[in-house]
């Protein structure tokens, strides 16, 4: 039987031999971006590669998710290597789809390539016969919270319950056969000082969809007969801005609203104005407090103008909790590839991920590997090192899976024994379902 280090070396050599094919997967997805729950071409590509590797993929999970697996020689924990199928909408990105504005300005294409590359390396090296447990390869939809109207429409038709991929997969039972999970996100050299890092935590978020309703009138001839919904929205935006000094720095609150409809015509007093925002924070208590203040500001805007406001609150992301023991194993593999001081662990991120929802129930890690330039989610985001972006995650995922499942999966079993879930699945679903709320407030009646 090969030693653990010999097995890792064999897998990394297999990944290097398949390097051109792995890079081609990442580039193919890069040039054909699809938005959440619409990733049909990407999902089909993933399923075809899994089929070639003998992973017997399950498809159509939460509409587009794909899951395959490699079983070890003995029973043991089931570890998911996770990747995300979807892109953002970044219409000014050079590689944006000209019809949809979709673009991989967050690097999810590298996640898919890395996950499939790990599967290629593990299978080619015959690694499963030396491991206990199972490696599950899980391509999931809709991590980016965009297209809220479209997803709510699907919810109303019964196609979805939740508007993000991992919670939807959880509700449908597709996480039930997984004990722990890891994934790797592409990071930007412009925003990272090390080759790789894992934060201890990151922000969660609620999503707000807001509609101000006023009364139309001729904007030039009789504006006094109208009720300006845009003015109500502007007052609410200013009120939200004025709340910023009421937030504790430690809570890392981020509120970033946009107006999605400002009126119908410049000659008409706006009678309907719509907005969306995230309310992000580092803890559920902080998010709840900030959300209360946002609602208060929205009502204030309606009251000031005598308008109405409809406030819909939608579950977004729970705060992330990365498992330190898994992170240490991952970090040791980074330093074995890139040397001392190439990895960092700790601190807090103010972005959000639905991996945070899973982290409340199972041990997970969500590290970053610097392989791009530009701003994440920006039009200048580019994979600047394709080999590093696509092959390094494949190696790190595979090496960490070996660490966890080698020696009768003793490390994985210990991590699971030490893990204390914040919620059971049943508690999570009750909590998340309870976050869906809609309030209608009549500012004129309040006066």
Phi, psi and omega in degrees: 000132179291152173291168179299317180294322177295321179293318177299316180298319180296320179293317180296322177296320178295322178294318177299320179296327179268012189305314182297321180292322180293316177299320180298323177298311180300319181288324177299314180291322178305320184270001178223064184288145178224146181274168189302138182066007175239018190273054188289317180293317180296316179297321179295319178298316179299313182297322179296318179292321177297320179299317179300325181275359180076028183271001178047063188294140165270137183234168178070023181280122187052047178083309187228358183294153182225136181223129173229171185207150171242120182271140176281181183283342180221164179290155181173190182297154179251117185251124178265129167262113193255143172217158187247133188278337196268164172245178172268183162251112177223081194295338180267006175288139182302333181256017179293143173297125185294341182267322185253343186076004180291142178204146177274069179269015177231353173085019179295335176300326178290328176299314181298314179299318180295318179297313179293325176297320176298318178297317179299314182294314180297318181291315184295326181274358182065029185298322185303329182293349179251010184238157174249130181112211186209139173257121181254129179257116194232107174264118190245150180273164156053058172280326179283131181269086178231177175053050186299317181300315180299316183289323175297323176299320177292325177295316180295332177275357179084008179283331181225154166255315179251160187260004175237154190292312185292317174299322179295317177297321178297314181298330181270004175087009185276356171260357186296331182263022181236133181262328182205162187210154173211154177209165179231131180254138173294138177239165181259135174301333180291342185239001182230144179257348179240166176299324183208151173206159172230124172282153174292329187204167173209166184295149163261181183201146162257154178246134181241133171242126193232139177226117174267135182235120179243223179217129181285148173198168178295122186290335179261319188276325184209056181297336182291345179271353180262172171235114191276104180293330179292322176296321177299318179294320180296319178297317179297318179298317178294323179295320177298316179301320182290345178283345192302326181284354178272355183266139174291137178303323183296340183273352177043052179289135174227121177234123188219078183284154170229150172269121182263344172210124183254000183147182183254324181203148184294338181269005182239130172303124185300122181260344178216126178226133181243149181221158169226151173205157164261148168242102185258151175193166186276349178215162179294323178296318180294319179296317180298318179295314180295323180296320177300318181292321177298315179300320179297320179293322179295318177295323180298319178298318179294317181296320183300324184257357184070028180262178171250155175223135174251122185244113177254126178252133188230134176299134179248257184241139169278154177301143182280144175227102179275137182284122185295322182292317175297319180298323180293320177297315179299314183298323177297325178289322175302313183289334175290332178272324191238358176094172180301151177069014178268356184227146177223148180222141177120173179087188187226137175257146180262358169282181185223156177209146177283000166296336176297326177296315180294325183295341177284347183239335185219154174293130179218160165226149182222069182282170177239144174236121182287115182210012183225171171234166180092187183264127174304132185075009181255165181291344180263006180290125182222139166289111185264342180228082185305319181297317179291321183293324187260323185270323180299314176300323178301314180295315184293320176298312182295315181297319181289324175298320177297314177307317186285325189254356177284161178058052181055033176058032182302316179298317180295319180297321180292317178300317179295322179294326182276346188282136178241102182296143176282335181212149165279168177302316181298317178295319179299312183296321177298316180297310184295319179295328180288345180284338177292112180215147174227130178237139173242123186238128181260105182293330179291319181293331182289341181271000000 
